[in-house]
Structures are given as C-alpha cells and as structure tokens.
Amino acid sequence: MPLDPMALEVQEFLATVAAWKTQQEKRRRKRDLLTCNTSYDPPPLVPRVCFTNSTKSLPEEFDLLEGGEQLGFWRKSDLSDRARSDQAFLDAAIMNVPARIVADTGANLSVIHRRMAERLNLKGDTSKRIGINGLGPNSVSTFGMVTIKLTIARSIVFIFSLAVCDIGPVEFEMILGMDFMSKAGFVIDTGNREIQLPDGEYVPLLTEGIKYETSFLSYVKLRYTMELGAGEFMTMDLPKLNDAPVSGVEYWVDRSARWVPSMCADSHGVPCAYKVTNISNKLLTLSAGTIIGAVAQVGVRPLNSRMVRTTSNRYKEWQVDVWEGSVSCKIQRMLNQMRHFNQAYEPPSPLPPLSCTLHIRDLRASYEGEIKKAQLRFHR
C-alpha cells in the first residue's frame, strides 16, 4: 500500500521543529550560564586543605614547617556564620616573616597587601581577578591570587590561596575575612567581644573600627552620560577641595583604549579641569559615574592601579595618543553641526519605482481619446 505523499513532508516539518526547540534550549542555557558567570558577587575561595601533620602532603614550595609547628584543620562552613563588623589585630607570620594582620568579621574575602606580596616575591595567578567593595568609595580590582603559608596563634599553620589587593597606606599586611575564619575554626564571641583562635587563645575585638582609607583621596567622576564623536573632547571642572591636606595634593588620571583624559590649568598654572578626548574612530558613550581621575594627598596612590600622575612620563606618553586622535576645534564644530542636523532631520523615505511597462490596451484608449477630442474641435 503506497504511503501518504504528505507523510514525508510532515515528518520533515516535525524534525525541523524539534531541531529548532533544541537550539532554543541550548541558547537559553548559554544565556543562563553567561548571567551566572558575569555575576558581581565574587566566587567563594576554596582553600587548599592539608589534613595531616606530615609534610609529605604539602606542596613542594611549602615544605616550611618549623620545629613545634602543626598544620591547622579546616572545617565545613556553617550557614549560621554571619558576617559581623568586628575587627581584631593578630600577630602572625606570612611565609615565616612576622606580619600584622586584621581579622575582620565584616569582610567576606581575605586579601593580602600588594606591598607584602612584592616584598616576599610571591608569584601568583594574574588571570584570576575580581572586583571588591569596602576598601574605598569605589570598587577595587585585585591583582590575582597567590598561595601563602600563614602561621597564627601558637604555631598553627594554614596554607591557602587568597587575593592580592592594594589596600592603601595602612599599618597591616593582610585582611582575614569570614571566608577564612569560618573554615579555620575561629569562634567570634560578640558578648565578650573576643575572638577565639583555633588553639583556644582569645584576642579582644577593637572598640573602634578600622578605616582602610585614612588619607585624603577624592575620585573625579562623570556626573552625566556623554557622547563623543571620533576625535571630539569634553571638559569637566574639578571639584572644590574643601578638606585638602596642608601637605598638598597630586592629580591622577585614568584611561581606556578609546578615551584619554588631559589636565587643564588656568592662567596661574593651577589645575582647574579635566579634558576627555575620544581617540578612537567611532562614536563613544561615557556613562555617568565613570572615573576620570583622582585628587590625592601627596604620597598616596589611588587604589586603581592604572592611574598615573599628571607629572609622570607615562602621562606625557598618553598625551601623544590624545594629539594623534583628536581633531581641531573648527572640525569639531562642523562635526557637531552635522550630527545635530542628522538627528533633527530624518532622511526621506524612498519612493516606489515607476513602472515602465506599456500595455496595448492603454495605448488604444489614449489614441481613441485623442480622436474624439479632434472631432469635437472640428464640428465646432
């Protein structure tokens, strides 16, 4: 018995629909994965666990246990371990070098100061960078991850990985957050305002919180969204420095691959504004809140590692890019007028093409019409 001629077409249609649904499901999963990977919250640190006092289980570069030392034991983090904004100073050693660290119950990420990492010549993974808040008025980017040996309490050693960050001009070398203390066996007694270390020793909590940023530092941000064409620039006045230090201030600038700022001074040579130039060949949109530069106390470096002083050689090198990527004021006015004109007047819609086909019926009708008009004129 012959098959229905429409059966094959129906089967092909159903197969096409099934393939389309599968493709849509893959796209949805990919979007969910991207949304999850680009989340702002940093991933939790997973410490490198060593559950034995034998140095055979240690990494080769950390075979550093001294006499009388023993490894600390990690425990599983409890959901009831809530962060509280209490702090305490701990006397410890990082890679057998004495250091002063801060145990901060309000921090969910442990970081080591960049100057300490450079001092110990620690080599880390620079591909793992995240943004953290709480060290200043803006989000700060870390410099990567390093693995260290930390000795606290009575010679209890922990080997784990943590982020490297420029904490600023502070008097300590590391911040221990709840990601470390909740697993290392720290007990926080808020009633007696103490922290119990893994060996049973108690350390009193500070009565006044620590300010990680103790010096004068003011970031200069865009107050509204701006659009700059290729080679165009805009100026932004510097904020008034009411609480400027007596020792003086330094001006810093940031940049990206498409825009570079410059310092503008008045007739007396005093900095008064920033000029931001679009050095690319495309339209640039700068959103409100973009950090252009900073005004800091002399000797204080902003936490953004890309910033440079306006008196440095790197700043002069950046100004070469500004000169090559900018246009003159006359050309900029012409470009602005052209852009405003294009935005105000939309181009006309194209007319439908005229038909050039002539039919015999149309020619006969027009011919008969002309004959009738001639006969009427003749009889008159």
Secondary structure, DSSP 8 states (H G I E B T S, - for coil): ----HHHHHHHHHHHHHHHHHHHHHHHHHHHHHHHHHT-SS----------SSSGGGS-GGG----TT-EE-------TT----S-EEEEEEEETTEEEEEEEETT-SS-EEEHHHHHHTT---BTT---EE-SSSSS-EE---EEEEEEEETTTEEEEEEEEEE---S-S-SEEE-HHHHHHHT-EEETTTTEEE-TTS-EEE--SS---S--S-EEEEE-SS-EEE-TT-EEEEE----TT--TT-EEEEE---SSEEEEEEE-TTS-EEEEEEEE-SSS-EEE-TT-EEEEEEETT---S-TT-EETTSHHHHHHHHHHHHH---HHHHHHHHHHHHHHHHS--------------HHHHHHHHHHHHHHHHHHHH-
